[in-house]
């Protein structure tokens, strides 16, 4: 095993969506980052970063979809991680309310992460999904 790689990072790098989902439901920390650079994976990458990079050249769509639903789109924290910060209180990620149904669902742990990801990335995805949905509706 490479130093600095968690099972979640390995699963994301290998595009194993089912394993990623299992690890996240069992409490794997999506905020953990790599400490070494290997191939296309840079030091400091989270599982979400790895899946995003894979999606640009390879088909990591399913793995990326699992990570988007189960991790904060900006910091990578999971619902299990949020609940651990406040013992006895179960907390959940909140979904982007601007996303059209069937569009790219983005989930966030809080307002700060939502704003950061909106500016950095999600604004374009949300608008693109809305335009595609409107175009599909006008064709019917």
N, C-alpha and C positions, 0 to 999 in steps of 0.2 A: 504494500500500500504506500502511496506517496505521502510524505509528511504534509500536513496542512489540508488534506482532502478528507471530507466527511463522507459517509455513505450517501447522503443526499446529493452532494456535489458530483460523486461518481455516477449516480443514477441519472442526474440531469445531463452530464457530459455524454453518457451512453444512450441518451434519448429513450429511457425506460419509463414511460409515463405511469404505468401501473405501480412500479416500485416507488417512484416519486410520491404518488398519492398515498401509498401505504405508509411510507416514512413520515409524511406530513401528518397523517391522521394519528400516528403513534407519537407525535410530539417533536419530530425533528426540527431543528432550529434553522429557519430559512434565512436568517441574517448572518450565519457563519460565512466567512470568506476564505478563499484559498490563500496560502502564504507563499506559493511558488508559481512560476510561469511554466506551463506545459502546452506545447502546440499553440492552438488558438485561444487557450484559456490563460488569462492574465492573472497575476497575483492581485488579490483584492476583489475577485469576482464572487458573486453569490450564485446560487442555483438559478435564479431568475435571469441574471446576467448571462450565464452560460447558455440557457435555452434561447434567449433573445439572439445571441450571436450565432447559434446553430441555425436558427430560423432564417437567417439571411442567406445562408449557402445550402443548407440541407433542410429537409422537412421535419422540423422539430415542433410542428403545430400542436400535436396532442400533448406533448410534455409542457409546452409553453402555456397551453390552455389550463392544464391542471395547476400549474404554479400561479397563474393569474387569479384563479378562483380561490386558491388556498393560502396565498401569501399577499402581504401588502405590496402593491405595485411599485412603491418607492423604496421602502426599507427592507422588505422581505420577511417581516415578522408574521407569524401564523396566529390563528385564533388561540391555539394552545399557549403560545408565547405571550399573548396579551393577557390571558387568564392567569398566567403565572406571575404577572406583575402586580396583580391585586388578588391575593389569596381569598378563596371563598366566593369570588365573583367571576361568573363566566362572561367573557367578552367576545364579541364577534367582529369580523371585518365588515365594513360598510361598502356597498356597491355604488359605483358611479351612477347617480340618478339621471345624468344626461345621456347615458348610453341607450340607444334604441334596443328594443327586444331583439334578441338574436345577434346583436352586435358584439364587439369585443368587450367582454365584461372586465372591468378593472375594480379591484377591491383595495380598500385602504384602512389603515389602523386609526387614522385621525385626519383632521383638517390640514395639518401642516404637510403631511405626506401627499394628500390629494392635490394640494396646490402645487407642490414641487413637481409631481409627476405630470400634472396638467400642462404646466409650462414647458417641461422638458420633452414630453412625448405624447401624452394621451389626447391632447386637444385635437391633433391631426387625425388620430385613429377614430375618435368619436365623430368628428365631422364627416370623415370618409364613409363610415358606416351609415350615418344618417342620409348622406347623398345616395348611396347605393340602395338603401331601403326606399327612398322616395322615387328613384328611377324604376325600381322593380314594381312599385305601386302604380306608376303611370303607364306601365306596359300592359297591365292587366285589363 
